[in-house]
Amino acid sequence: MPSDTATRNPITHRLRKILATSFTDPTTVEALQTLSQLYSAPRPDNAVDAANGNGDEWSESDEDDAEQQHPQDGVIDETAARARKNLQRDLENKLAQDSEHFLRAFGEVNQKLDDLEGLVAEMRMYCDEAEAQVGLTEAASQSLLEHAESLQQERHQVETRKSIVTLFLDRFTLTDAEIDALTSRDVPVGARFFLAMDKTARIRVDCRVLMSGEDGPTKTGMDIMSTTSSYLEQGYDKIYRWCTFEFRRLGTENHLEVSPTMVESVRRLSQRPELLSEALAVLSQTKQNALLNLFLNALTRGGPSGLPRPIELHAHDPIRYIGDMLAWVHQAIAAECEFFESLFGISGRAKRMVGEVRVAGSSVEEEWVGDLLDVGVRKLLRVLHTIRAQDDSIVCYKIANLLQYYTLTMQRTIGDRSVLSDALREITQASYKVFFNTIEAQGRAILRIPLGLDDPSLAPPSFIMDHAQVLREIMLVYDSSLLDEGTDSYPVRGTGEVNDGNGGDGGDDAGTGNDEIDSGANANAAKGFNRILDIMIDPAIAMCAAASEEKARARPQWDSAVFVLNCLCYLKNVLGPFSFTRDKQEEIEGIIQDRLCALEDDHYDHILRDASLWDVVRAMETKDPVTPLSRLPATEPAALQLALSKFSLWLSTPDTVSSPPLRRLVRAYESLCEEVKSGKARYEAGSVLLGRERPFGQVGLLWQIFGLVEEGDAY
């Protein structure tokens, strides 16, 4: 039973409980730390303890004990003993001290709250008094506030109406400065003037919009339209007067620069065509007189200080004279065209390639430019009289080509519908007409020239050579022409008719060489020059043939055929270096071949007659196929034997003849041998008949006698 007694023993039970208690949990650890702070060892320095507030933690008895402390080594044991002995009392003292501290703090707070409560009560009293006073004031000023509110609403309405009226006036009226800009002579035409005109036009547009509403036109709108119309017309009159003055000044100062102000003025004035027409009439008259004076000065006085020299100094040289005049006209017209295009603001519209023909546009501005240019150049053309006064064909042709070049150049500059282009086309046609009349007269004169009966020469006569040299000069001019290819819109060199547009254009031969020109260019060039070749070559050929026949009748011994062939070959050689005469060369070559064939036939007949074979060959070639050769009188055995004997004797003669007739003679002899040896000829011993005389019926031997190579052995 001792175990039960031990179990019920309180001390045992207490010890076990203490031993079983864990001091590692956070609560226990915190309680122990608090106790350790409460019973921490006192510091030697009492001032430090007082600063830390530790003096209040001890009772008076404890303070007496602390003064009598032993040295430092016994402090810890003594503190632990005291803690075990006075723990409850210390805790109660500590709690009492803290409670007194809280009571003093809350007492102060309570006093402050009492003071605050008094202040709040006093403030509430004052607020009640203020509220009562505000109520009295509000009741007294209620009518005044209502009146002020009504006035404020009226003010807002007035300000709204004022802003509307101000905007309306700004939108539909002009300021004094803008009116002065439109009507006053003191304000020049410029940006300020144009802005005023723009605003006036905008006012009229807006007013029309307002008047097109349901209410219809109003008196205000009509007044605005009337006033702005008056100002706008005054503005247009001011532009007209300014443009007229500037246009007259252009003629006196002779400058071609166009200011932006003038461009804008002309553009605006175009809205009043009648005013613009009057202003442009002044400009055209001014420009016409200025161009005429400049042209006359260039003709008679030349440039500044005499350079360049006056054009009239070269009046003796029509090509130089006409070229200088046309060059001056082209330069002046190009400058005038650029001036007018800049004036009307169309200089950058048309995108043309360099050298491209200008195409007339359909706009009003381009029509004005064309009309102004037409008026300005009507007094500049002095070339036609000079052209008609020329008699030399080469000079006429050079002038015609020069005119054609400038005709194309003017087309590229001012278009093909201008008066100057038309005039140049007419002059070009006239120059070509003069040229063709001249060479036709030369051709007729050649036909009337007889050959000298006492001249035994077979070479071309001197007048044929002179005529060919004239043609050579013309061909050189044609071949070196500066006109461009691909333009055949009007008559040019060598057309079938002067007013025909199908011929070669002015530039089919521009810069061409005989080795570089292509077939298409050759065809066009040949087509353009065919009429000139026909007019100059055909009379020469006809003259050679007719005159040679007349001389041959007077002198039978004179070889007219060789003379004609020499003339034809000479003419062909003259045409040879020029590729555009290929068709005519082929035509002449055909005539030469025909005459050569006729000459060879005649020579062949003479050889047959000399060889006594003409009757035999004639009978063989013309006989009826069913008739035997031996039955014909010319080829009966006795006659054939006689002819072969004479032929053998002719082979022994030293006469020399040309190769083609001998070859034909060999082929004729070969045909005769074949015919005689055949049974159809009905010869008795035909081989024996042929073998009695040279060449004994052997064709190969006849080739050797003539010293010719057989046709089968030529290669």
C-alpha positions as CSV (number, residue, x, y, z in Angstrom):
1,M,0.0,0.0,0.0
2,P,2.9,2.3,0.0
3,S,2.4,3.1,-3.6
4,D,-1.2,4.4,-2.9
5,T,0.1,6.5,-0.1
6,A,2.7,8.0,-2.3
7,T,0.2,8.7,-5.0
8,R,-2.1,10.6,-2.6
9,N,0.8,12.6,-1.1
10,P,0.3,16.3,-2.2
11,I,3.9,17.0,-2.2
12,T,4.6,14.1,-4.4
13,H,1.8,15.1,-6.6
14,R,3.1,18.6,-6.7
15,L,6.6,17.6,-7.5
16,R,5.4,15.3,-10.3
17,K,3.3,18.1,-11.7
18,I,6.3,20.5,-11.6
19,L,8.6,18.0,-13.1
20,A,6.0,17.2,-15.9
21,T,5.6,20.9,-16.7
22,S,7.3,22.1,-20.0
23,F,9.0,25.5,-19.9
24,T,9.6,25.7,-23.6
25,D,6.1,26.9,-24.7
26,P,5.9,30.6,-25.8
27,T,3.6,31.6,-23.0
28,T,5.8,30.2,-20.2
29,V,8.9,31.7,-21.9
30,E,7.3,35.1,-22.1
31,A,6.1,34.9,-18.4
32,L,9.6,34.0,-17.3
33,Q,11.1,36.8,-19.3
34,T,8.7,39.2,-17.6
35,L,9.7,38.0,-14.2
36,S,13.4,38.2,-15.0
37,Q,12.8,41.8,-16.0
38,L,10.9,42.5,-12.8
39,Y,13.7,41.0,-10.7
40,S,16.7,42.0,-12.7
41,A,19.9,42.8,-10.8
42,P,20.1,46.5,-9.8
43,R,22.7,48.7,-11.5
44,P,25.4,50.3,-9.4
45,D,24.6,53.7,-10.8
46,N,21.5,54.9,-9.2
47,A,21.1,57.6,-11.8
48,V,20.8,55.1,-14.5
49,D,18.1,53.2,-12.5
50,A,16.2,56.4,-12.1
51,A,16.5,57.1,-15.8
52,N,15.1,53.7,-16.6
53,G,12.2,54.1,-14.2
54,N,13.1,51.3,-12.0
55,G,12.9,53.2,-8.7
56,D,9.2,52.8,-8.4
57,E,9.3,49.1,-8.5
58,W,10.6,48.6,-5.0
59,S,9.1,49.2,-1.7
60,E,10.8,51.2,1.0
61,S,11.9,48.1,2.7
62,D,13.4,46.9,-0.5
63,E,15.2,50.2,-1.0
64,D,16.7,49.8,2.5
65,D,17.8,46.3,1.6
66,A,19.3,47.5,-1.7
67,E,21.5,50.0,0.1
68,Q,22.9,47.3,2.2
69,Q,23.8,45.0,-0.7
70,H,26.8,42.9,-0.6
71,P,29.3,42.7,-3.4
72,Q,28.3,41.7,-6.9
73,D,28.8,38.0,-6.6
74,G,26.0,37.6,-4.0
75,V,23.5,39.8,-5.9
76,I,22.0,37.1,-8.1
77,D,21.3,34.6,-5.2
78,E,19.8,37.3,-3.1
79,T,17.5,38.5,-5.8
80,A,16.2,35.0,-6.5
81,A,15.6,34.4,-2.8
82,R,13.7,37.7,-2.5
83,A,11.6,36.8,-5.6
84,R,10.6,33.5,-4.2
85,K,9.6,35.2,-0.9
86,N,7.9,38.4,-2.1
87,L,6.5,37.4,-5.6
88,Q,2.8,37.9,-4.8
89,R,3.4,41.1,-2.9
90,D,5.6,42.5,-5.7
91,L,3.0,41.7,-8.3
92,E,0.3,43.4,-6.3
93,N,2.5,46.4,-5.8
94,K,3.3,46.6,-9.5
95,L,-0.4,46.3,-10.4
96,A,-1.3,49.0,-7.9
97,Q,1.4,51.4,-9.3
98,D,0.2,50.8,-12.9
99,S,-3.4,51.4,-11.8
100,E,-2.5,54.7,-10.2
101,H,-0.7,55.7,-13.3
102,F,-3.8,55.0,-15.5
103,L,-6.1,56.8,-13.1
104,R,-3.9,60.0,-13.3
105,A,-3.9,59.8,-17.1
106,F,-7.6,59.3,-17.4
107,G,-8.3,62.1,-15.0
108,E,-6.4,64.5,-17.3
109,V,-8.4,63.1,-20.3
110,N,-11.7,63.6,-18.4
111,Q,-10.7,67.2,-17.6
112,K,-10.0,67.9,-21.3
113,L,-13.3,66.4,-22.3
114,D,-15.2,68.6,-19.9
115,D,-13.5,71.7,-21.4
116,L,-14.3,70.5,-24.9
117,E,-17.9,70.0,-24.0
118,G,-18.2,73.5,-22.8
119,L,-16.7,74.9,-26.0
120,V,-19.1,72.8,-28.1
121,A,-22.0,74.1,-26.2
122,E,-20.9,77.7,-26.7
123,M,-20.3,77.0,-30.4
124,R,-23.8,75.5,-30.8
125,M,-25.3,78.7,-29.2
126,Y,-23.4,80.9,-31.7
127,C,-24.5,78.6,-34.7
128,D,-28.1,78.9,-33.6
129,E,-27.8,82.6,-33.5
130,A,-26.2,82.6,-37.0
131,E,-28.8,80.3,-38.4
132,A,-31.6,82.6,-37.1
133,Q,-29.8,85.6,-38.7
134,V,-29.4,83.8,-42.1
135,G,-33.0,82.8,-42.1
136,L,-34.0,86.4,-41.5
137,T,-31.6,87.6,-44.3
138,E,-32.8,85.0,-46.8
139,A,-36.4,85.9,-46.2
140,A,-35.5,89.6,-46.7
141,S,-33.4,89.0,-50.0
142,Q,-35.6,86.5,-51.8
143,S,-37.2,89.0,-54.1
144,L,-33.8,90.5,-54.9
145,L,-32.3,87.1,-55.8
146,E,-35.3,86.4,-58.1
147,H,-34.8,89.7,-59.9
148,A,-31.0,89.1,-60.2
149,E,-31.7,85.6,-61.7
150,S,-34.0,87.1,-64.3
151,L,-31.4,89.7,-65.2
152,Q,-28.8,87.0,-65.5
153,Q,-30.9,85.0,-67.9
154,E,-31.6,88.1,-70.0
155,R,-27.9,88.9,-70.1
156,H,-27.1,85.4,-71.3
157,Q,-29.7,85.7,-74.0
158,V,-28.3,89.1,-75.1
159,E,-24.7,87.7,-75.2
160,T,-25.9,84.8,-77.3
161,R,-27.7,87.1,-79.7
162,K,-24.6,89.4,-79.8
163,S,-22.3,86.4,-80.7
164,I,-24.7,85.3,-83.4
165,V,-24.9,88.9,-84.8
166,T,-21.1,89.2,-84.7
167,L,-20.6,85.9,-86.4
168,F,-23.2,86.8,-89.0
169,L,-21.5,90.2,-89.7
170,D,-18.1,88.5,-89.9
171,R,-19.5,85.9,-92.3
172,F,-21.6,88.1,-94.5
173,T,-20.0,91.6,-94.4
174,L,-16.6,93.0,-95.4
175,T,-14.4,95.0,-93.1
176,D,-13.4,98.6,-94.0
177,A,-9.9,97.3,-94.8
178,E,-11.3,94.7,-97.2
179,I,-13.6,97.3,-98.8
180,D,-10.6,99.6,-99.3
181,A,-8.6,96.7,-100.8
182,L,-11.3,96.1,-103.4
183,T,-12.2,99.7,-104.3
184,S,-9.3,102.0,-103.4
185,R,-6.6,102.9,-105.9
186,D,-4.1,103.2,-103.1
187,V,-4.2,99.5,-102.3
188,P,-2.2,97.6,-105.1
189,V,-3.4,94.3,-106.6
190,G,-1.9,91.6,-104.4
191,A,-2.5,89.1,-101.8
192,R,-4.6,91.4,-99.7
193,F,-6.8,92.2,-102.6
194,F,-7.2,88.6,-103.6
195,L,-8.2,87.6,-100.1
196,A,-10.8,90.3,-100.1
197,M,-12.2,89.0,-103.4
198,D,-12.2,85.4,-102.1
199,K,-14.2,86.5,-99.1
200,T,-16.7,88.5,-101.2
201,A,-17.2,85.4,-103.4
202,R,-17.6,83.2,-100.4
203,I,-20.2,85.6,-98.9
204,R,-22.3,85.4,-102.1
205,V,-22.2,81.7,-102.1
206,D,-23.2,81.4,-98.4
207,C,-26.0,84.0,-99.0
208,R,-27.4,82.0,-101.9
209,V,-27.5,79.0,-99.6
210,L,-29.4,80.9,-97.0
211,M,-31.8,82.4,-99.6
212,S,-32.6,78.9,-100.9
213,G,-34.3,77.9,-97.7
214,E,-38.1,77.6,-97.1
215,D,-38.5,81.3,-96.3
216,G,-37.1,82.3,-99.7
217,P,-35.1,85.5,-100.4
218,T,-35.1,88.0,-97.6
219,K,-34.5,91.7,-97.7
220,T,-31.2,91.2,-95.8
221,G,-30.1,88.6,-98.3
222,M,-30.9,90.8,-101.2
223,D,-29.1,93.7,-99.7
224,I,-26.0,91.5,-99.1
225,M,-26.1,90.2,-102.6
226,S,-26.4,93.7,-104.0
227,T,-23.6,95.1,-101.9
228,T,-21.2,92.3,-102.6
229,S,-22.0,92.3,-106.3
230,S,-21.0,96.0,-106.4
231,Y,-17.8,95.4,-104.5
232,L,-17.0,92.4,-106.7
233,E,-17.5,94.3,-109.9
234,Q,-15.3,97.1,-108.7
235,G,-12.7,94.4,-107.9
236,Y,-12.9,93.0,-111.4
237,D,-12.6,96.5,-112.9
238,K,-9.5,97.1,-110.7
239,I,-8.0,93.9,-112.0
240,Y,-8.8,94.9,-115.6
241,R,-7.2,98.3,-115.2
242,W,-4.1,96.8,-113.6
243,C,-3.7,94.1,-116.2
244,T,-4.1,96.6,-119.0
245,F,-1.4,98.8,-117.5
246,E,0.9,95.8,-117.0
247,F,0.3,94.5,-120.5
248,R,1.2,97.9,-122.0
249,R,4.3,98.0,-119.9
250,L,5.3,94.5,-121.2
251,G,5.5,96.0,-124.7
252,T,7.7,98.9,-123.6
253,E,10.0,97.0,-121.3
254,N,10.1,93.9,-123.5
255,H,10.5,91.4,-120.7
256,L,8.9,87.9,-120.7
257,E,8.7,87.2,-117.0
258,V,5.3,86.6,-115.6
259,S,4.7,87.4,-111.9
260,P,2.4,85.2,-109.7
261,T,0.2,88.3,-109.2
262,M,-0.3,88.6,-113.0
263,V,-1.1,84.9,-113.3
264,E,-3.6,85.1,-110.5
265,S,-5.1,88.3,-112.0
266,V,-5.6,86.7,-115.4
267,R,-7.1,83.6,-113.8
268,R,-9.7,85.7,-111.9
269,L,-10.4,87.9,-114.8
270,S,-11.2,84.8,-116.9
271,Q,-14.5,84.8,-114.9
272,R,-15.4,88.0,-116.8
273,P,-14.7,87.0,-120.4
274,E,-15.6,90.4,-121.8
275,L,-13.0,92.2,-119.6
276,L,-10.4,89.5,-120.3
277,S,-10.9,89.8,-124.0
278,E,-10.4,93.6,-123.9
279,A,-7.2,93.1,-121.8
280,L,-5.9,90.4,-124.1
281,A,-6.6,92.6,-127.1
282,V,-4.3,95.2,-125.6
283,L,-1.7,92.5,-124.9
284,S,-1.9,91.1,-128.4
285,Q,-1.5,94.5,-130.0
286,T,1.3,95.3,-127.7
287,K,3.1,92.0,-128.4
288,Q,2.5,92.3,-132.1
289,N,4.1,95.7,-132.3
290,A,6.9,94.7,-130.0
291,L,7.7,91.5,-132.1
292,L,7.5,93.5,-135.3
293,N,9.9,96.1,-134.0
294,L,12.3,93.5,-132.7
295,F,12.1,91.7,-136.1
296,L,12.8,94.8,-138.0
297,N,15.7,95.6,-135.7
298,A,17.1,92.1,-136.3
299,L,16.7,92.6,-140.0
300,T,18.2,96.1,-140.3
301,R,20.2,96.9,-137.1
302,G,21.2,93.5,-135.6
303,G,21.9,92.9,-132.0
304,P,23.5,95.1,-129.3
305,S,26.7,96.6,-130.5
306,G,26.0,95.1,-134.0
307,L,26.3,91.5,-132.9
308,P,24.7,89.5,-134.2
309,R,24.9,91.3,-137.6
310,P,21.8,92.4,-139.4
311,I,20.0,89.7,-141.3
312,E,19.6,92.0,-144.4
313,L,23.4,91.8,-144.9
314,H,22.8,88.2,-146.1
315,A,20.0,89.0,-148.5
316,H,22.2,88.0,-151.4
317,D,22.3,84.4,-150.0
318,P,18.7,83.3,-149.9
319,I,19.4,80.2,-147.9
320,R,21.2,82.1,-145.2
321,Y,18.7,84.9,-145.4
322,I,15.7,82.7,-145.0
323,G,17.4,80.5,-142.4
324,D,18.3,83.5,-140.2
325,M,14.8,84.9,-140.4
326,L,13.1,81.6,-139.6
327,A,15.6,81.0,-136.8
328,W,14.8,84.4,-135.3
329,V,11.0,83.8,-135.7
330,H,11.3,80.3,-134.1
331,Q,13.3,81.7,-131.1
332,A,10.9,84.6,-130.6
333,I,7.8,82.3,-131.0
334,A,9.1,79.8,-128.5
335,A,9.7,82.5,-126.0
336,E,6.3,84.0,-126.6
337,C,4.6,80.6,-126.3
338,E,6.3,80.0,-123.0
339,F,5.3,83.5,-121.9
340,F,1.6,83.0,-122.7
341,E,1.5,79.5,-121.2
342,S,3.0,80.9,-118.0
343,L,0.5,83.8,-118.1
344,F,-2.5,81.4,-118.3
345,G,-1.0,78.8,-115.9
346,I,-0.8,75.9,-118.3
347,S,2.9,75.6,-118.7
348,G,3.1,72.4,-116.6
349,R,-0.1,70.6,-117.7
350,A,0.9,68.9,-121.0
351,K,3.7,66.3,-120.5
352,R,5.4,66.2,-123.8
353,M,8.6,64.4,-124.7
354,V,11.4,66.4,-126.1
355,G,10.8,66.9,-129.8
356,E,7.3,65.6,-129.7
357,V,4.7,67.5,-131.8
358,R,2.5,69.7,-129.7
359,V,-1.2,68.7,-129.9
360,A,-3.7,71.5,-129.6
361,G,-5.8,71.1,-126.4
362,S,-9.5,71.8,-125.9
363,S,-9.2,74.1,-122.9
364,V,-10.1,77.8,-123.1
365,E,-6.7,78.8,-121.9
366,E,-4.9,76.9,-124.8
367,E,-7.3,78.6,-127.3
368,W,-6.3,82.0,-125.9
369,V,-2.6,81.1,-126.2
370,G,-3.1,80.0,-129.8
371,D,-5.1,83.2,-130.7
372,L,-2.5,85.5,-129.1
373,L,0.4,83.7,-131.0
374,D,-1.6,83.9,-134.3
375,V,-2.1,87.7,-133.9
376,G,1.5,88.2,-132.9
377,V,3.2,86.6,-136.0
378,R,1.0,87.8,-138.8
379,K,3.4,90.6,-139.7
380,L,6.6,88.5,-139.5
381,L,6.5,86.5,-142.7
382,R,8.7,88.0,-145.4
383,V,9.9,84.8,-146.9
384,L,7.5,84.0,-149.8
385,H,8.7,86.7,-152.1
386,T,12.3,85.5,-151.7
387,I,11.3,81.9,-152.5
388,R,9.5,82.8,-155.7
389,A,12.4,84.8,-156.9
390,Q,14.7,81.7,-157.1
391,D,15.5,80.0,-160.4
392,D,18.3,77.6,-159.3
393,S,16.9,74.1,-158.6
394,I,19.5,73.3,-155.9
395,V,18.8,76.6,-154.1
396,C,15.1,76.0,-154.4
397,Y,15.4,72.5,-152.9
398,K,17.6,73.7,-150.1
399,I,15.1,76.4,-149.3
400,A,12.2,73.9,-149.4
401,N,14.0,71.6,-147.0
402,L,14.9,74.5,-144.7
403,L,11.2,75.6,-144.7
404,Q,10.1,72.0,-144.1
405,Y,12.5,71.7,-141.1
406,Y,11.1,74.9,-139.5
407,T,7.6,73.8,-140.3
408,L,8.1,70.7,-138.2
409,T,9.9,72.6,-135.6
410,M,7.0,75.1,-135.3
411,Q,4.6,72.3,-135.0
412,R,6.5,70.9,-132.0
413,T,6.6,74.4,-130.5
414,I,3.1,75.9,-131.0
415,G,1.1,73.0,-132.6
416,D,0.0,72.3,-136.1
417,R,-3.2,74.4,-136.0
418,S,-1.6,77.8,-135.6
419,V,-1.5,80.5,-138.2
420,L,2.3,80.4,-138.3
421,S,2.3,76.6,-138.9
422,D,-0.3,77.0,-141.6
423,A,1.7,79.8,-143.2
424,L,4.9,77.8,-143.1
425,R,3.0,74.8,-144.7
426,E,1.8,77.1,-147.5
427,I,5.2,78.5,-148.0
428,T,6.7,75.0,-148.0
429,Q,4.2,73.9,-150.6
430,A,5.0,77.0,-152.7
431,S,8.7,76.3,-152.4
432,Y,8.2,72.7,-153.5
433,K,6.1,73.9,-156.4
434,V,8.8,76.3,-157.4
435,F,11.4,73.5,-157.1
436,F,9.3,71.0,-159.1
437,N,8.6,73.7,-161.8
438,T,12.3,74.4,-162.0
439,I,13.4,70.8,-162.5
440,E,10.5,70.1,-164.9
441,A,11.7,73.1,-167.0
442,Q,15.2,71.7,-166.9
443,G,13.9,68.3,-168.0
444,R,12.0,69.9,-170.9
445,A,15.1,71.8,-171.9
446,I,17.2,68.7,-172.0
447,L,14.7,67.0,-174.3
448,R,15.3,69.9,-176.8
449,I,19.1,69.6,-176.8
450,P,20.4,67.8,-179.9
451,L,23.6,65.7,-180.0
452,G,26.6,67.0,-182.0
453,L,26.8,65.2,-185.4
454,D,30.6,65.7,-185.6
455,D,31.3,64.3,-182.2
456,P,32.3,60.6,-182.5
457,S,32.5,60.1,-178.8
458,L,30.3,57.5,-177.1
459,A,30.6,59.1,-173.6
460,P,27.7,60.9,-172.0
461,P,27.5,64.5,-173.3
462,S,28.4,67.4,-171.0
463,F,24.8,68.6,-170.5
464,I,23.8,65.1,-169.2
465,M,26.7,65.2,-166.8
466,D,25.8,68.7,-165.6
467,H,22.2,67.6,-165.2
468,A,23.4,64.5,-163.2
469,Q,25.6,66.7,-161.0
470,V,22.6,68.9,-160.2
471,L,20.7,65.7,-159.2
472,R,23.7,64.6,-157.1
473,E,23.6,67.9,-155.2
474,I,19.9,67.5,-154.6
475,M,20.4,64.0,-153.3
476,L,23.1,65.2,-151.0
477,V,20.8,67.8,-149.6
478,Y,18.1,65.2,-149.2
479,D,20.5,62.7,-147.6
480,S,21.8,65.3,-145.1
481,S,18.4,66.7,-144.2
482,L,17.8,67.4,-140.5
483,L,14.1,66.6,-140.5
484,D,12.9,63.9,-138.2
485,E,11.5,60.5,-139.2
486,G,7.9,59.4,-138.8
487,T,6.2,62.7,-139.6
488,D,4.1,62.6,-142.7
489,S,1.2,64.8,-141.8
490,Y,1.7,67.3,-144.6
491,P,3.5,67.6,-147.9
492,V,7.3,67.2,-147.9
493,R,10.0,66.4,-150.3
494,G,9.3,64.5,-153.4
495,T,5.6,63.9,-152.9
496,G,3.5,62.9,-155.8
497,E,1.5,66.1,-155.5
498,V,2.7,69.3,-153.9
499,N,-0.4,69.3,-151.6
500,D,-0.3,65.5,-151.1
501,G,0.4,64.2,-147.6
502,N,1.6,60.7,-148.5
503,G,5.1,61.3,-149.5
504,G,8.3,61.1,-147.6
505,D,8.5,63.3,-144.7
506,G,11.1,65.8,-143.9
507,G,13.1,63.5,-141.8
508,D,13.2,60.1,-143.4
509,D,16.9,60.5,-144.1
510,A,17.9,62.4,-140.9
511,G,21.4,61.3,-140.0
512,T,21.2,58.1,-142.1
513,G,24.1,56.3,-143.6
514,N,24.1,53.9,-146.4
515,D,25.1,51.1,-144.0
516,E,22.9,52.0,-141.1
517,I,19.5,52.8,-142.5
518,D,16.9,50.0,-142.2
519,S,14.6,48.7,-144.8
520,G,11.6,50.7,-143.5
521,A,13.5,54.0,-143.6
522,N,14.8,53.2,-147.1
523,A,11.3,52.5,-148.3
524,N,10.0,55.8,-146.9
525,A,13.0,57.8,-148.2
526,A,12.6,56.2,-151.6
527,K,9.0,57.0,-151.7
528,G,9.7,60.6,-150.8
529,F,12.3,61.1,-153.5
530,N,10.7,59.1,-156.3
531,R,9.0,62.1,-158.0
532,I,12.2,64.1,-158.1
533,L,14.0,61.1,-159.7
534,D,11.2,60.6,-162.2
535,I,11.3,64.3,-163.2
536,M,15.1,64.5,-163.5
537,I,16.0,61.0,-164.7
538,D,13.2,60.1,-167.1
539,P,13.8,63.2,-169.4
540,A,17.5,62.4,-169.5
541,I,16.9,58.8,-170.5
542,A,14.3,59.8,-173.1
543,M,16.7,62.4,-174.5
544,C,19.6,59.9,-174.8
545,A,17.4,57.4,-176.6
546,A,15.8,59.9,-179.0
547,A,18.9,61.9,-179.7
548,S,21.0,58.8,-180.3
549,E,18.4,57.5,-182.9
550,E,18.5,60.8,-184.8
551,K,22.3,60.8,-184.8
552,A,22.4,57.2,-185.9
553,R,20.2,58.0,-188.8
554,A,22.6,60.8,-189.8
555,R,25.7,58.8,-189.0
556,P,25.0,55.0,-189.5
557,Q,28.5,54.1,-188.4
558,W,28.0,55.7,-185.0
559,D,27.2,53.1,-182.3
560,S,24.0,54.6,-180.7
561,A,23.4,51.5,-178.6
562,V,26.7,51.8,-176.8
563,F,26.1,55.6,-176.3
564,V,22.8,54.9,-174.7
565,L,24.3,52.2,-172.4
566,N,27.1,54.6,-171.4
567,C,24.6,57.3,-170.5
568,L,22.4,54.8,-168.5
569,C,25.4,53.4,-166.6
570,Y,26.5,56.9,-165.8
571,L,23.1,57.9,-164.4
572,K,23.0,54.7,-162.4
573,N,26.5,55.3,-161.0
574,V,25.3,58.8,-159.9
575,L,22.4,57.2,-158.0
576,G,24.5,54.4,-156.6
577,P,25.8,56.0,-153.3
578,F,22.3,56.8,-152.1
579,S,20.2,54.0,-150.7
580,F,16.9,55.8,-151.1
581,T,17.3,55.7,-155.0
582,R,17.3,51.9,-155.0
583,D,14.0,51.6,-156.9
584,K,15.2,54.0,-159.6
585,Q,18.5,52.1,-159.8
586,E,16.6,48.9,-160.4
587,E,14.5,50.6,-163.0
588,I,17.6,51.9,-164.8
589,E,19.2,48.4,-164.4
590,G,16.2,46.9,-166.1
591,I,16.5,49.3,-169.1
592,I,20.2,48.5,-169.3
593,Q,19.6,44.8,-169.3
594,D,16.9,45.1,-172.0
595,R,19.3,47.1,-174.2
596,L,22.1,44.7,-173.5
597,C,19.9,41.8,-174.5
598,A,18.9,43.6,-177.7
599,L,22.6,44.4,-178.4
600,E,23.6,40.8,-177.7
601,D,20.8,39.6,-180.0
602,D,22.0,41.9,-182.8
603,H,25.6,40.9,-182.3
604,Y,24.6,37.2,-182.3
605,D,22.7,37.8,-185.6
606,H,25.8,39.4,-187.1
607,I,28.0,36.5,-186.0
608,L,25.5,34.0,-187.5
609,R,25.5,35.9,-190.7
610,D,29.3,36.1,-190.8
611,A,29.5,32.4,-190.0
612,S,26.9,31.6,-192.8
613,L,24.7,29.9,-190.3
614,W,21.9,32.5,-190.0
615,D,19.6,30.8,-192.6
616,V,20.2,27.4,-191.1
617,V,19.6,28.4,-187.5
618,R,16.6,30.5,-188.5
619,A,15.1,27.6,-190.5
620,M,15.7,25.2,-187.6
621,E,14.1,27.5,-185.0
622,T,11.1,28.5,-187.0
623,K,10.2,25.3,-188.8
624,D,7.0,23.3,-188.3
625,P,7.7,20.4,-185.8
626,V,6.2,17.8,-188.3
627,T,8.3,19.0,-191.2
628,P,11.7,17.3,-191.5
629,L,14.7,19.6,-191.5
630,S,16.1,18.1,-194.7
631,R,13.0,19.2,-196.6
632,L,13.5,22.9,-196.0
633,P,15.3,24.9,-198.7
634,A,17.9,26.4,-196.4
635,T,18.7,23.1,-194.7
636,E,18.5,20.6,-197.6
637,P,21.7,18.5,-197.8
638,A,23.5,20.6,-200.5
639,A,22.6,23.9,-198.8
640,L,23.6,22.6,-195.4
641,Q,26.9,21.3,-196.8
642,L,27.6,24.7,-198.3
643,A,26.8,26.5,-195.0
644,L,29.0,24.1,-193.0
645,S,31.9,24.7,-195.4
646,K,31.6,28.5,-195.1
647,F,31.3,28.0,-191.3
648,S,34.6,26.0,-191.3
649,L,36.3,28.8,-193.3
650,W,34.9,31.4,-190.8
651,L,36.4,29.5,-187.9
652,S,39.8,30.0,-189.5
653,T,39.6,33.8,-189.5
654,P,41.3,35.8,-186.7
655,D,38.2,37.8,-185.8
656,T,37.5,38.0,-182.1
657,V,34.1,38.3,-180.6
658,S,32.7,38.5,-177.1
659,S,32.0,35.4,-175.1
660,P,28.2,35.4,-174.8
661,P,27.5,35.3,-178.5
662,L,30.1,32.6,-179.0
663,R,28.4,30.5,-176.3
664,R,25.0,31.0,-178.0
665,L,26.7,30.0,-181.3
666,V,28.0,26.8,-179.8
667,R,24.6,26.0,-178.3
668,A,23.0,26.6,-181.8
669,Y,25.6,24.4,-183.5
670,E,25.0,21.7,-180.8
671,S,21.2,21.8,-181.5
672,L,21.9,21.6,-185.3
673,C,24.1,18.5,-184.8
674,E,21.4,16.8,-182.7
675,E,18.7,17.6,-185.2
676,V,20.7,16.4,-188.2
677,K,21.7,13.2,-186.5
678,S,18.2,12.4,-185.4
679,G,15.9,10.4,-187.6
680,K,13.3,13.1,-187.7
681,A,15.5,15.3,-190.0
682,R,15.6,12.4,-192.6
683,Y,19.2,13.1,-193.6
684,E,21.1,10.2,-195.3
685,A,24.4,9.8,-193.4
686,G,23.8,12.9,-191.3
687,S,27.0,12.2,-189.3
688,V,29.0,12.0,-192.5
689,L,27.5,15.3,-193.6
690,L,28.6,17.0,-190.4
691,G,32.0,15.3,-190.3
692,R,33.2,16.7,-193.6
693,E,34.1,20.1,-192.3
694,R,35.4,21.5,-189.0
695,P,34.5,21.0,-186.3
696,F,33.3,17.7,-187.7
697,G,30.1,17.6,-185.7
698,Q,32.0,17.6,-182.4
699,V,30.8,20.3,-180.0
700,G,33.7,19.8,-177.6
701,L,36.1,20.7,-180.4
702,L,34.2,23.8,-181.1
703,W,34.5,24.9,-177.4
704,Q,38.3,24.4,-177.8
705,I,38.4,26.4,-181.0
706,F,36.8,29.3,-179.3
707,G,38.9,28.9,-176.2
708,L,35.8,28.5,-173.9
709,V,35.1,26.2,-171.1
710,E,32.2,23.9,-171.6
711,E,29.2,24.8,-169.4
712,G,29.2,21.4,-167.8
713,D,32.9,21.7,-166.9
714,A,32.7,25.2,-165.5
715,Y,32.9,24.0,-161.9
